[in-house]
Amino acid sequence: MSTSILKPWSVIAALLVTASAQAGAPMARFQAPGFYRTTLGDFEVTVLNDGTLDLPVDKLLKQPPEKTNAALAKSFQKSPVQTSVNGFLINTGTKLVLIDTGAASLFGPTLGQLVTNLKMSGYKPEQVDEIYISHMHGDHVGGLASNEQRVFPNAIVRAGKLDADYYLNPANLDKASGEAKDNFQGPMVSINPYVKAGKFQPIVANTELVPGIKSYFNGGHTPGHITYVVESKGQKLVLLGDLLHVQAVQFDDPGVGISFDSDSKVAIAERKEAFAAAARDGYLIGAPHLSFPALGHVRANGKGHYVFVPIAYTQPR
């Protein structure tokens, strides 16, 4: 048999080997860097993802599990829900402000990516001027410190005085039992390095913190829970903190509470008011536990019911 006849078969064999090698490549199992950037008037807004956390929301929401599971199914989800943890970086042109810092190592290995994503987005931790905390749960303050050192060495940290008085009080840690001690230890190890450095300032009233960013107390989730309102050139973004956790359930029925709330009745009232205002006025909202990139609008869907409309992908201009 001539070699001219064998050549095509040798080529085919080589192609089969190549195809086999390609098919055997390992799965990558990671996402692109978790940041999303848009503009708000003259401000630049960068959402920073810290990772996700599986939440058994059928056990955490204050309604029958079957009702929760039915609502999740409408959004092609099921419990436990892979829940985003996000922070929001606002560049006003004169100040670089970070709102919430993620969990870092406080909540396990699926979180702790916020600082990496901040760097991937083009910023450095030492460039952050101010950090505003919505409330002192670990998944919002954990990114502040590492090994008792400030991760953001030049930043002033601000949070509600009511939360500071509660979560940073050693007497409350001493009274807590079992896993409840984590509720105090996380905030203490995260915020105390800034307290010791003279870089912690409690927020005592609704006020403008820097030009274009205001704080508004709305307790219920924690004693000193705060939402932040960002405005530039007539455009508005309201960062709701933990007024909501499960978008597949709580937009359609904002009357559904969650066991994380310190006062569920107040939290529900605040959530209803926040959704109604956002739907009425059409401004942008964001929240740490909305699915990344965690920005969008609220549309009314009948009396007392709402739909979250995620922001469309755009290039910042």
PAROVO-452854 format. One record per residue (C-alpha): residue number from 1; residue in three letters; x, y, z. Coordinates in pm, whole numbers. Layout:
N
+-----+-----+--------+--------+--------+
:   k :   r :      u :      v :      w :
+-----+-----+--------+--------+--------+
: NUM : ala :      X :      Y :      Z :
...
+-----+-----+--------+--------+--------+
! end
This chain:
317
+-----+-----+--------+--------+--------+
:   k :   r :      u :      v :      w :
+-----+-----+--------+--------+--------+
:   1 : met :      0 :      0 :      0 :
:   2 : ser :    142 :    339 :   -100 :
:   3 : thr :    224 :    613 :    156 :
:   4 : ser :      4 :    853 :    -46 :
:   5 : ile :   -298 :    649 :     61 :
:   6 : leu :   -189 :    646 :    429 :
:   7 : lys :   -143 :   1021 :    461 :
:   8 : pro :   -514 :   1114 :    482 :
:   9 : trp :   -568 :    854 :    755 :
:  10 : ser :   -273 :    988 :    955 :
:  11 : val :   -419 :   1338 :    935 :
:  12 : ile :   -758 :   1212 :   1052 :
:  13 : ala :   -595 :   1026 :   1342 :
:  14 : ala :   -410 :   1340 :   1448 :
:  15 : leu :   -732 :   1541 :   1439 :
:  16 : leu :   -909 :   1279 :   1651 :
:  17 : val :   -630 :   1292 :   1911 :
:  18 : thr :   -652 :   1674 :   1918 :
:  19 : ala :  -1031 :   1667 :   1958 :
:  20 : ser :   -999 :   1413 :   2239 :
:  21 : ala :   -748 :   1633 :   2421 :
:  22 : gln :   -974 :   1936 :   2389 :
:  23 : ala :  -1276 :   1748 :   2518 :
:  24 : gly :  -1075 :   1634 :   2820 :
:  25 : ala :   -984 :   1986 :   2939 :
:  26 : pro :  -1078 :   2036 :   3306 :
:  27 : met :  -1370 :   2263 :   3390 :
:  28 : ala :  -1250 :   2608 :   3500 :
:  29 : arg :  -1516 :   2658 :   3771 :
:  30 : phe :  -1462 :   3029 :   3827 :
:  31 : gln :  -1629 :   3349 :   3709 :
:  32 : ala :  -1484 :   3662 :   3556 :
:  33 : pro :  -1367 :   3924 :   3810 :
:  34 : gly :  -1670 :   4035 :   4009 :
:  35 : phe :  -1705 :   4404 :   3945 :
:  36 : tyr :  -1960 :   4605 :   3749 :
:  37 : arg :  -1927 :   4972 :   3665 :
:  38 : thr :  -2180 :   5236 :   3571 :
:  39 : thr :  -2220 :   5611 :   3604 :
:  40 : leu :  -2463 :   5820 :   3808 :
:  41 : gly :  -2452 :   6180 :   3696 :
:  42 : asp :  -2091 :   6285 :   3752 :
:  43 : phe :  -2025 :   5992 :   3987 :
:  44 : glu :  -1879 :   5654 :   3901 :
:  45 : val :  -2039 :   5353 :   4072 :
:  46 : thr :  -1855 :   5020 :   4089 :
:  47 : val :  -2029 :   4717 :   4237 :
:  48 : leu :  -1784 :   4478 :   4402 :
:  49 : asn :  -1883 :   4116 :   4458 :
:  50 : asp :  -1745 :   3942 :   4766 :
:  51 : gly :  -1875 :   3600 :   4662 :
:  52 : thr :  -2191 :   3406 :   4739 :
:  53 : leu :  -2340 :   3232 :   5037 :
:  54 : asp :  -2589 :   2943 :   5030 :
:  55 : leu :  -2891 :   3041 :   5241 :
:  56 : pro :  -3165 :   2792 :   5341 :
:  57 : val :  -3427 :   3058 :   5287 :
:  58 : asp :  -3715 :   2811 :   5321 :
:  59 : lys :  -3613 :   2788 :   5688 :
:  60 : leu :  -3516 :   3153 :   5737 :
:  61 : leu :  -3816 :   3337 :   5589 :
:  62 : lys :  -4114 :   3383 :   5819 :
:  63 : gln :  -4373 :   3201 :   5615 :
:  64 : pro :  -4454 :   2833 :   5545 :
:  65 : pro :  -4165 :   2662 :   5362 :
:  66 : glu :  -4392 :   2542 :   5084 :
:  67 : lys :  -4490 :   2901 :   5007 :
:  68 : thr :  -4125 :   3003 :   4987 :
:  69 : asn :  -4041 :   2707 :   4763 :
:  70 : ala :  -4329 :   2790 :   4529 :
:  71 : ala :  -4211 :   3150 :   4497 :
:  72 : leu :  -3853 :   3037 :   4431 :
:  73 : ala :  -3971 :   2794 :   4164 :
:  74 : lys :  -4128 :   3082 :   3969 :
:  75 : ser :  -3777 :   3225 :   3937 :
:  76 : phe :  -3625 :   2883 :   3858 :
:  77 : gln :  -3455 :   2869 :   4197 :
:  78 : lys :  -3467 :   2641 :   4496 :
:  79 : ser :  -3342 :   2649 :   4852 :
:  80 : pro :  -3064 :   2688 :   4953 :
:  81 : val :  -3032 :   2999 :   4739 :
:  82 : gln :  -2686 :   3104 :   4628 :
:  83 : thr :  -2701 :   3458 :   4763 :
:  84 : ser :  -2469 :   3740 :   4656 :
:  85 : val :  -2272 :   3952 :   4900 :
:  86 : asn :  -2179 :   4289 :   4746 :
:  87 : gly :  -2022 :   4623 :   4827 :
:  88 : phe :  -2058 :   4952 :   4640 :
:  89 : leu :  -1769 :   5183 :   4552 :
:  90 : ile :  -1867 :   5543 :   4477 :
:  91 : asn :  -1615 :   5778 :   4316 :
:  92 : thr :  -1754 :   6130 :   4354 :
:  93 : gly :  -1455 :   6289 :   4183 :
:  94 : thr :  -1322 :   6419 :   4514 :
:  95 : lys :  -1385 :   6121 :   4744 :
:  96 : leu :  -1368 :   5744 :   4699 :
:  97 : val :  -1636 :   5594 :   4923 :
:  98 : leu :  -1697 :   5222 :   4984 :
:  99 : ile :  -2037 :   5117 :   5117 :
: 100 : asp :  -2016 :   4779 :   5294 :
: 101 : thr :  -1709 :   4556 :   5272 :
: 102 : gly :  -1830 :   4196 :   5241 :
: 103 : ala :  -1750 :   3913 :   5480 :
: 104 : ala :  -1384 :   3841 :   5404 :
: 105 : ser :  -1305 :   3526 :   5606 :
: 106 : leu :  -1589 :   3553 :   5859 :
: 107 : phe :  -1840 :   3343 :   5660 :
: 108 : gly :  -1629 :   3073 :   5499 :
: 109 : pro :  -1436 :   3007 :   5177 :
: 110 : thr :  -1704 :   3109 :   4925 :
: 111 : leu :  -1665 :   3474 :   5025 :
: 112 : gly :  -1374 :   3713 :   5067 :
: 113 : gln :  -1325 :   3836 :   4710 :
: 114 : leu :  -1417 :   4203 :   4753 :
: 115 : val :  -1064 :   4341 :   4791 :
: 116 : thr :   -937 :   4129 :   4501 :
: 117 : asn :  -1221 :   4257 :   4284 :
: 118 : leu :  -1156 :   4614 :   4396 :
: 119 : lys :   -799 :   4579 :   4271 :
: 120 : met :   -916 :   4415 :   3947 :
: 121 : ser :  -1149 :   4712 :   3895 :
: 122 : gly :   -852 :   4949 :   3893 :
: 123 : tyr :   -843 :   5078 :   4251 :
: 124 : lys :   -626 :   5010 :   4557 :
: 125 : pro :   -745 :   4974 :   4918 :
: 126 : glu :   -528 :   5268 :   5027 :
: 127 : gln :   -716 :   5495 :   4784 :
: 128 : val :  -1046 :   5453 :   4970 :
: 129 : asp :  -1121 :   5771 :   5169 :
: 130 : glu :  -1436 :   5673 :   5356 :
: 131 : ile :  -1628 :   5352 :   5430 :
: 132 : tyr :  -1996 :   5354 :   5523 :
: 133 : ile :  -2145 :   5045 :   5684 :
: 134 : ser :  -2516 :   4969 :   5644 :
: 135 : his :  -2512 :   4763 :   5964 :
: 136 : met :  -2272 :   4559 :   6172 :
: 137 : his :  -2343 :   4204 :   6064 :
: 138 : gly :  -2030 :   4010 :   5973 :
: 139 : asp :  -2102 :   3989 :   5600 :
: 140 : his :  -2092 :   4369 :   5580 :
: 141 : val :  -1796 :   4453 :   5805 :
: 142 : gly :  -1567 :   4149 :   5764 :
: 143 : gly :  -1364 :   4303 :   5482 :
: 144 : leu :  -1249 :   4592 :   5699 :
: 145 : ala :   -961 :   4412 :   5871 :
: 146 : ser :   -725 :   4119 :   5834 :
: 147 : asn :   -508 :   3981 :   6116 :
: 148 : glu :   -609 :   4279 :   6333 :
: 149 : gln :   -479 :   4521 :   6069 :
: 150 : arg :   -679 :   4776 :   5873 :
: 151 : val :   -727 :   4665 :   5512 :
: 152 : phe :   -811 :   5026 :   5415 :
: 153 : pro :   -537 :   5215 :   5600 :
: 154 : asn :   -640 :   5566 :   5497 :
: 155 : ala :  -1016 :   5531 :   5532 :
: 156 : ile :  -1251 :   5676 :   5790 :
: 157 : val :  -1519 :   5419 :   5881 :
: 158 : arg :  -1870 :   5535 :   5965 :
: 159 : ala :  -2167 :   5334 :   6091 :
: 160 : gly :  -2477 :   5392 :   6299 :
: 161 : lys :  -2409 :   5474 :   6665 :
: 162 : leu :  -2690 :   5244 :   6776 :
: 163 : asp :  -2521 :   4951 :   6603 :
: 164 : ala :  -2181 :   5049 :   6743 :
: 165 : asp :  -2317 :   5072 :   7097 :
: 166 : tyr :  -2471 :   4726 :   7063 :
: 167 : tyr :  -2220 :   4521 :   6865 :
: 168 : leu :  -1898 :   4671 :   7002 :
: 169 : asn :  -2004 :   4643 :   7366 :
: 170 : pro :  -1798 :   4373 :   7545 :
: 171 : ala :  -2081 :   4324 :   7796 :
: 172 : asn :  -2310 :   4205 :   7517 :
: 173 : leu :  -2043 :   3962 :   7399 :
: 174 : asp :  -2008 :   3826 :   7753 :
: 175 : lys :  -2385 :   3773 :   7783 :
: 176 : ala :  -2414 :   3594 :   7447 :
: 177 : ser :  -2397 :   3217 :   7438 :
: 178 : gly :  -2267 :   2967 :   7182 :
: 179 : glu :  -2277 :   3075 :   6820 :
: 180 : ala :  -2444 :   3404 :   6918 :
: 181 : lys :  -2100 :   3527 :   7026 :
: 182 : asp :  -2005 :   3541 :   6657 :
: 183 : asn :  -2255 :   3825 :   6614 :
: 184 : phe :  -2030 :   4041 :   6832 :
: 185 : gln :  -1684 :   3897 :   6768 :
: 186 : gly :  -1701 :   3960 :   6391 :
: 187 : pro :  -1780 :   4331 :   6421 :
: 188 : met :  -1527 :   4374 :   6702 :
: 189 : val :  -1231 :   4226 :   6515 :
: 190 : ser :  -1333 :   4416 :   6201 :
: 191 : ile :  -1402 :   4763 :   6340 :
: 192 : asn :  -1188 :   4790 :   6654 :
: 193 : pro :   -863 :   4843 :   6456 :
: 194 : tyr :  -1022 :   5161 :   6318 :
: 195 : val :  -1150 :   5261 :   6661 :
: 196 : lys :   -798 :   5225 :   6804 :
: 197 : ala :   -654 :   5430 :   6516 :
: 198 : gly :   -907 :   5709 :   6570 :
: 199 : lys :  -1063 :   5636 :   6231 :
: 200 : phe :  -1413 :   5533 :   6337 :
: 201 : gln :  -1692 :   5792 :   6343 :
: 202 : pro :  -2041 :   5686 :   6456 :
: 203 : ile :  -2334 :   5831 :   6263 :
: 204 : val :  -2582 :   5988 :   6505 :
: 205 : ala :  -2841 :   6143 :   6271 :
: 206 : asn :  -2958 :   6154 :   5911 :
: 207 : thr :  -2700 :   6371 :   5740 :
: 208 : glu :  -2493 :   6437 :   5429 :
: 209 : leu :  -2165 :   6254 :   5488 :
: 210 : val :  -1986 :   6385 :   5179 :
: 211 : pro :  -2138 :   6596 :   4902 :
: 212 : gly :  -2384 :   6370 :   4721 :
: 213 : ile :  -2410 :   6087 :   4977 :
: 214 : lys :  -2661 :   6094 :   5265 :
: 215 : ser :  -2744 :   5851 :   5545 :
: 216 : tyr :  -3096 :   5752 :   5653 :
: 217 : phe :  -3170 :   5543 :   5959 :
: 218 : asn :  -3427 :   5267 :   5917 :
: 219 : gly :  -3399 :   5016 :   6199 :
: 220 : gly :  -3564 :   4679 :   6210 :
: 221 : his :  -3289 :   4465 :   6070 :
: 222 : thr :  -3045 :   4588 :   6335 :
: 223 : pro :  -3085 :   4871 :   6588 :
: 224 : gly :  -2884 :   5117 :   6379 :
: 225 : his :  -2941 :   4996 :   6023 :
: 226 : ile :  -2881 :   5269 :   5763 :
: 227 : thr :  -2958 :   5310 :   5394 :
: 228 : tyr :  -2744 :   5544 :   5186 :
: 229 : val :  -2872 :   5778 :   4917 :
: 230 : val :  -2633 :   5877 :   4638 :
: 231 : glu :  -2727 :   6167 :   4409 :
: 232 : ser :  -2551 :   6347 :   4126 :
: 233 : lys :  -2691 :   6575 :   3854 :
: 234 : gly :  -3050 :   6471 :   3924 :
: 235 : gln :  -2975 :   6097 :   3917 :
: 236 : lys :  -3034 :   5894 :   4231 :
: 237 : leu :  -2925 :   5559 :   4371 :
: 238 : val :  -3059 :   5426 :   4702 :
: 239 : leu :  -2854 :   5150 :   4865 :
: 240 : leu :  -3101 :   4956 :   5078 :
: 241 : gly :  -2863 :   4749 :   5287 :
: 242 : asp :  -3043 :   4448 :   5432 :
: 243 : leu :  -3396 :   4575 :   5389 :
: 244 : leu :  -3421 :   4268 :   5166 :
: 245 : his :  -3249 :   3932 :   5133 :
: 246 : val :  -3447 :   3714 :   4891 :
: 247 : gln :  -3545 :   3898 :   4575 :
: 248 : ala :  -3747 :   3607 :   4437 :
: 249 : val :  -3979 :   3631 :   4738 :
: 250 : gln :  -3967 :   3971 :   4903 :
: 251 : phe :  -4034 :   4193 :   4602 :
: 252 : asp :  -4357 :   4017 :   4523 :
: 253 : asp :  -4448 :   4006 :   4893 :
: 254 : pro :  -4252 :   4261 :   5099 :
: 255 : gly :  -4451 :   4152 :   5404 :
: 256 : val :  -4240 :   3837 :   5436 :
: 257 : gly :  -3986 :   3879 :   5716 :
: 258 : ile :  -3665 :   3691 :   5782 :
: 259 : ser :  -3518 :   3556 :   6103 :
: 260 : phe :  -3211 :   3781 :   6075 :
: 261 : asp :  -3421 :   4089 :   6161 :
: 262 : ser :  -3406 :   4218 :   6517 :
: 263 : asp :  -3756 :   4367 :   6480 :
: 264 : ser :  -3942 :   4205 :   6194 :
: 265 : lys :  -4243 :   4437 :   6215 :
: 266 : val :  -4028 :   4748 :   6172 :
: 267 : ala :  -3817 :   4586 :   5898 :
: 268 : ile :  -4129 :   4495 :   5699 :
: 269 : ala :  -4268 :   4847 :   5727 :
: 270 : glu :  -3937 :   4997 :   5612 :
: 271 : arg :  -3914 :   4754 :   5318 :
: 272 : lys :  -4268 :   4834 :   5203 :
: 273 : glu :  -4199 :   5207 :   5221 :
: 274 : ala :  -3868 :   5170 :   5034 :
: 275 : phe :  -4020 :   4964 :   4752 :
: 276 : ala :  -4317 :   5197 :   4712 :
: 277 : ala :  -4092 :   5504 :   4691 :
: 278 : ala :  -3856 :   5340 :   4440 :
: 279 : ala :  -4146 :   5230 :   4219 :
: 280 : arg :  -4312 :   5571 :   4238 :
: 281 : asp :  -4002 :   5782 :   4167 :
: 282 : gly :  -3816 :   5545 :   3934 :
: 283 : tyr :  -3469 :   5582 :   4080 :
: 284 : leu :  -3202 :   5313 :   4086 :
: 285 : ile :  -3166 :   5083 :   4386 :
: 286 : gly :  -2891 :   4850 :   4500 :
: 287 : ala :  -2851 :   4605 :   4788 :
: 288 : pro :  -2577 :   4374 :   4915 :
: 289 : his :  -2788 :   4059 :   4869 :
: 290 : leu :  -2942 :   4132 :   4532 :
: 291 : ser :  -2795 :   3905 :   4265 :
: 292 : phe :  -2474 :   4060 :   4130 :
: 293 : pro :  -2447 :   4321 :   3981 :
: 294 : ala :  -2712 :   4414 :   4236 :
: 295 : leu :  -2849 :   4727 :   4068 :
: 296 : gly :  -3187 :   4786 :   3911 :
: 297 : his :  -3529 :   4946 :   3933 :
: 298 : val :  -3851 :   4857 :   4112 :
: 299 : arg :  -4180 :   4835 :   3923 :
: 300 : ala :  -4520 :   4805 :   4087 :
: 301 : asn :  -4705 :   4484 :   4002 :
: 302 : gly :  -5041 :   4542 :   4163 :
: 303 : lys :  -5113 :   4688 :   4503 :
: 304 : gly :  -4837 :   4597 :   4747 :
: 305 : his :  -4653 :   4377 :   4496 :
: 306 : tyr :  -4335 :   4465 :   4306 :
: 307 : val :  -4095 :   4339 :   4042 :
: 308 : phe :  -3721 :   4399 :   4043 :
: 309 : val :  -3584 :   4493 :   3699 :
: 310 : pro :  -3205 :   4440 :   3690 :
: 311 : ile :  -2992 :   4708 :   3527 :
: 312 : ala :  -2898 :   4648 :   3165 :
: 313 : tyr :  -2528 :   4606 :   3083 :
: 314 : thr :  -2384 :   4941 :   2978 :
: 315 : gln :  -2042 :   5096 :   2930 :
: 316 : pro :  -1977 :   5380 :   3177 :
: 317 : arg :  -1967 :   5720 :   3003 :
+-----+-----+--------+--------+--------+
! end
